[in-house]
Amino acid sequence: MPEFDDVVLKCFLDNQEQLFPKGNVCEDIDEARDFLEDNFAVVLNSVDEVIEYFEEEGIDTEDLDEEGILGADEVFDIGDGRYLVVQG
């Protein structure tokens, strides 16, 4: 099971409306950790890893450029070079 550090958890908690515009699914850090673990979220260390992950998951990226991939609702820019991908 992946470990999510506080920076990742806060990023998701603060930006969850990106994936869930109708309302928050988490109210605090502990709920965010549980949600991310339950939904097989991953933390990736670069844009290239995000692209590779999408391809491995069978997500069609052929018509998307880097900006399009990073703009996907399930991709959260943590702000330190890492990206959180949530399979919400």
Stockholm file with secondary structure:
# STOCKHOLM 1.0

chainA/1-88         MPEFDDVVLKCFLDNQEQLFPKGNVCEDIDEARDFLEDNFAVVLNSVDEVIEYFEEEGIDTEDLDEEGILGADEVFDIGDGRYLVVQG
#=GR chainA/1-88 SS CCCCCHHHHHHHHHHGGGTCTTCCSCSSHHHHHHHHHHTTCEEESSHHHHHHHHHHTTCCCTTCCHHHHHTSTTEEECSSSCEEECCC
#=GC SS_cons        CCCCCHHHHHHHHHHGGGTCTTCCSCSSHHHHHHHHHHTTCEEESSHHHHHHHHHHTTCCCTTCCHHHHHTSTTEEECSSSCEEECCC
//
